[in-house]
Amino acid sequence: MTMTLETTPLVLPTTLHLTTPMPGLDEHTEFEVSALDESGSLYALRSAPEGARPVRLFVVDPEPYFPDYTPRIGADVHAQLGADQLRVLVVVRPAQGTQPPTANLLAPLLVDPATGAAVQTVLTDDWPLRAPLGRP
């Protein structure tokens, strides 16, 4: 079976359903997705389950910012999401004072664009946890 990562312009479903919670966010498995700019390059993921504190994460398609980013995604992740084609997103940490925003290239978020099923995976390759994010 051939598995690919989707590279067409970023279009995300309106809701993501994490098959496994992200580390430290055990109660957050459902995220509403909203574009934060007209070009559709920056998205917010919001989760507010009853009885838990609300969470907002920022994500981008890494390709315009990190064209050499080629994460090796195992067949087990494709099987977990039940998809042959996945979108790769990276979580962005907003700028802190004089520090630029950074992207987590070590633990991308993988999304089945057809169903909204998603999982964050930690790669075995040596990618940075906080890669400075420049303009595309």
VEXVO-452178 format. One record per residue (C-alpha): x, y, z. Coordinates in steps of 0.5 Angstrom, whole numbers, plus 500, padded with zeros to 3 digits. Each point is the difference from the previous one (the first is absolute). Layout:
N
XYZ ...
END
This chain:
136
500500500 503507498 499505505 501508499 500506503 495505497 504506497 494504497 498507503 498499507 492499501 498497507 494497502 496505505 501495506 506495502 499494504 506497503 501493501 505501505 500506505 506504499 505500506 498504505 493501497 496494502 493503501 501503493 498495494 496505496 502506497 496506496 505502494 500507498 504504495 503506503 502504493 498500493 505496497 498494504 507499503 499501507 495496504 497500507 498494503 495501506 498495505 495501506 498493503 495501506 503501507 507501496 504506499 499503493 507499495 502503494 505498496 503503493 502496494 503501494 502496493 507499501 502500493 500507498 504502506 505493500 500498493 505494502 496498506 498492498 498497506 500492499 493498502 499492502 495496497 497499507 498507500 497500493 496493503 498504507 497505496 497496494 503504495 505500494 501507499 501505506 501507501 506502505 499506504 505503505 498503507 503507500 502504507 498507499 506505501 502501507 503507501 506501495 500492498 496499494 495495499 502493500 497493497 501493503 503496494 501494505 493499501 495501494 493500500 497495495 493501497 496496495 497506496 494495498 498498507 503505505 503494504 507503503 506498504 506503502 506496500 507500502 505499495 507496501 504504495 504506503 495506499 500506504 494501505 501508499 502502493 499507499 495502495 501505495 496503494 498495495 
END
